[in-house]
Amino acid sequence: MSSAVVHDPRGFALPESQRAIIRWTIYLGFIALAVGVVNGLGQALNYAGIDILRFFPGMRTYYQGLTVHGVFNALIFTFSFSNGFLLLTTARGLGRKCNDTLLMAMLATLVLGGLLASFAMFTGRASVLFTFYPPLQAHWTYYLGLVLAVVSTWITSATQLVMLRAWRRENPGARVPLLAFLSIATYVMWDIASAGIAVEVVFFLLPWSLGLVSGVDPLFSRTLFWFTGHPIVYFWLLPIYVSWYAMVPKQAGGKLLSDTYARVVFLMFILLSIPVGFHHQFTDPGISNQWKFAHAVLTFAVFFPSLATAFSVMYALEIGARRRGGTGLAAWFLKVPWNDPSLSTQILAMFAFMLGGITGLMNASFNMNQVVHNTAFIPGHFHMTVGTAVALSAMGIAYWLVPYLTNRKLWSERIAVVQGWLYFVGVLIFARGMISGGLMGMPRRTLIVAAPYHKPDWNLAAALSGVGGTLMFVAAMMCFFVLAMTALFGEKTEPGDLPLAETIEGPPATGWTVSLDRLGYSVAAVLLLIALAYGPFLLHHFPPKLQSPGYTFF
Amino acid sequence: MDAKRYERIFLSLGAGLLVLFLSALVYAAVGMGIHLPGHAGELDPRMLRSTPPFDSPGVRQVAPGSYEVVLIGQAWSFAPNEIHVPAGAEVRFRATSADVVHGFMLEGTRLNAMLIPGEITELVYRFEERGEHLLICHEYCGRGHHMMFGKVVVE
């Protein structure tokens, strides 16, 4: 039955020098998350009418704090975590070490990018939020910093592909181990998806901020941004799906249903994640309703692989729970090992993600989007997706990952379990507040505490956001505390292994599924789909009319 | 447990629901005429003040029961800031931005759109009842963003 294992069954550990780089990449991610979360508390309390941001060192405005919150949580944290985690899983899946130079370059560009962007943000030169819509113009160090952070993800992808090529040479005709396949597919999707933001920043915003060109085309830039801006959510999510497919079944005592199923789901993400960006621009002028509708249909389609994931993960949990004596139609759920903080935290993240997914579908609902666009509904939604499905799962993964990388025991399982629940309850309260406020017209990204048009109708919603956000903050701090104590004072243990699941149906050695491993077919298909979904718009807007001068209204 | 069968049922139900939701949206667009902003023209934002109709923002009657509102979003106000229209009339908003990206959200209605420099945002709406609607800029546009609002008075 060992053929049904998702990884190199001989076992593999990276040399210590490479483990150290992975470890620091993960630490960097959680440090970034901590910096962002501190600012997040300021945002949540602002909605509740409490202004604590003016006590923060170096923070002059709410919008400066909001920029830091977005950049550190949505970009630096997610990039660091994905780079570190998926390089480790690729190495483990293929049983090979990484290229030393590439690994070092990955961390160096990430740190340098983070520092440059931090300089711009903390000195008040880039309070343009993490979406940086021109013609608001940030300092060039902000744009360069973000580019370098993206370059670090490309280096990660290159590192993976170098490993894959070497593995294929040594294992001609063999199926790529699932763990490595999922990890590499995630980055291949992102390589294509990140082209939009790379072109926007490198060819337009960076030269414009340096004064080399006099103007930018705001709509064209927004479109390039959202070309990347939607698939980036799958780049945040797919590393978590790697855990949900390849690790959570093991942690729950179950098995993954099917190797082929998992591969097909990830290929669907490569195919469908990208040509959906107009659903962030439903209310934009200058894009016709037909193309907006085409993107809406594709957005509904990319919901499907997440539905499939829900089935597969629940199935694995059920097998595990029934093995542990669980019975009944739903009562088996109580037999899931809830005392394992890594698992319980990720299951809670899945529940939040169901609500996050449903609200996401509402956002994607074409004309109905007008009810919620740019209201507090949107942050209500995405704090359940990236803010919980991703962030809380990453905390759960860290509860085995940091012990694995340090050869230490988790410092306190009990605090870790409580932390997950507290965060989960916090986000439900927070999202309930933001969503109801949004439906009553409360705008997002607004210093609501000082808005002269503030309405009493919003008070309950705003208070709930403040309470929920505070709980999330406290829970996140508990997580950072447990991780720091583990790294510093955790009890020393023997080197362990990643929690790796087995599959019920392994990868067939022959037949049509073999071609699933050739990512080139999916890449060709998605390029064609992108050409169809974006082609007419790009043809109309290219070359962009460079016309808007920059404004620094912050 | 017959996993394959449950898988098929679950995924078919899911796909069916997605198709059903999409059909509802198509009905809302075609049957009920609820549209999103689309192509309504482009202009050079540096020449905005001399480009008709934005050289004279304001409300004007274009036909009996039909009004046009020419609106400019700018840091951090709307011009005009207070808009008066009669109940029951068809109102066509033609709006754009004079500087950075702004938002146009008319509280209590479904009107929600972006104002992007160089692009004309066109929205058509019929206010059936008298009353006041708060007009909020809901896109971050600089440190005074939360001060940017206006109102539409339906008389």
Interface residues (C-beta under 8 A of the other chain):
Chain A: T61 Y63 L66 S127 L129 Y133 P135 L136 D217 P218 L219 R222 L257 Q281 F282 T283 D284 P285 G286 I287 S288 N289 K292 F293 A296 V297 F300 A301 F303 F304 L307 A308 F311 Y315 L361 S365 F366 N367 M368 N369 Q370 V371 H373 N374 T375 G441 P443 R444 R445 T446 L447 I448 A450 A451 P452 Y453 K455 K545 Q547 S548 P549 Y551 F553 F554
Chain B: A3 Y6 E7 F10 L11 G14 A15 L18 F21 L22 L25 A28 A29 I34 H35 L36 P37 G38 H39 A40 E42 D44 P45 R46 A75 D99 V100 V101 G103 M105 E107 G108 R110 L111 N112 A113 M114 L115 I116 P117 G118 E119 I120 T121 E122 L134 I136 C137 H138 E139 Y140 C141 G142 R143 G144 H145 H146 M147 F149
